[in-house]
Amino acid sequence: MNKNVKNICREFLISIISVYSETIQPFLGTLTLLNFLPALLYGCSGPEPLQAPLAETTFNVSVTRSGGQIEEADIFVFKDDRLQKLDCYQKISRPRLWNEKVVSSYGDRIIAVCANSGRTSSDWAFVSSLPSLAETTRSLEDESLASPFMFGARTIAAGKSNREISVHLRPLFSIVELRTLSCDFSGRPYSGERLSDVKIYLTNVNAVCRISEEGEILPSRIINAGELCKDDMDMFEEPALLFRQIEGDVGKNALYTDISLICYPNNSREESPGTPFTRLVIEGKLSGQTFYWPIDINRENGGKGISINERYIYDIRITRKGSSDPDIPVKTEAIDIKFEIEKWEEREDCSITF
């Protein structure tokens, strides 16, 4: 503080003390004001200098994905330390107009991207750290084959370079594809018969999945438990994600069905009442009687069930009558199966702006 200003403040305060001590409280008042003198003088010095703002860095983000379109995205940046607290958040509601940049403070960070969540910014208010985000769950009823929910995360060193950061996004669900279907009952009493009123659907489907799910994944809520359930299907905006019907009859010539159904992971090691295997069910009428051909998905020849973001492709030829119960897997002599596993529509270097 300027020396003259200090002197003026001191003289002014002393004059107040003198008046106060002579007319009101000769002893106590003087001591009281003298005690406050240092603070009053300090107050004349003006505000303390402000702390320097936190350094920020802007980095570019390129998003690759496995299938599906990106309609909107939520981008989170967390500190890469023991607590993994939220550093910044950005909502991308119009990806085509996004400048592909994210602002963060300096240091080791974890960037996480959620696409097509259907949540508003306020819906994410509970996210204060990476663990709280990782525990977020999705319901199968909210999914879409065209624009599925997708998630991805990676570590970065914000501020150390201006290079582009690539984050790979993947859907949580897998696709069960019935590519072709035929039936050949040669040598049977019902030789020449055709399958009619054919329905294709999934049963014992895991309907809930955490967005960071990995490893062995057990079903936590099951829909179509043991059979097709109308009440469960009514919960879907797109029932065709789990149920399709084939127009016309099915005979010896392979019918290319173009049927793709979805389900969340279910790779429990053993089947039990609480962990039933997810099944692809073919239902149809033969000589006016309804039969079922249920197939445990990816359980033959050492298969470990359904994982995240895979395609299970089936070419099926039915050779015998099926089961009277949609929850009893069909015997191998009643059906010929060709089976493939692929990653779902793997795409590389696709920008979120596309």
Order of alpha helices (4+ residues) and beta strands (2+ residues): alpha-alpha-beta-beta-beta-beta-beta-alpha-beta-beta-beta-beta-beta-beta-beta-beta-alpha-beta-beta-beta-beta-beta-beta
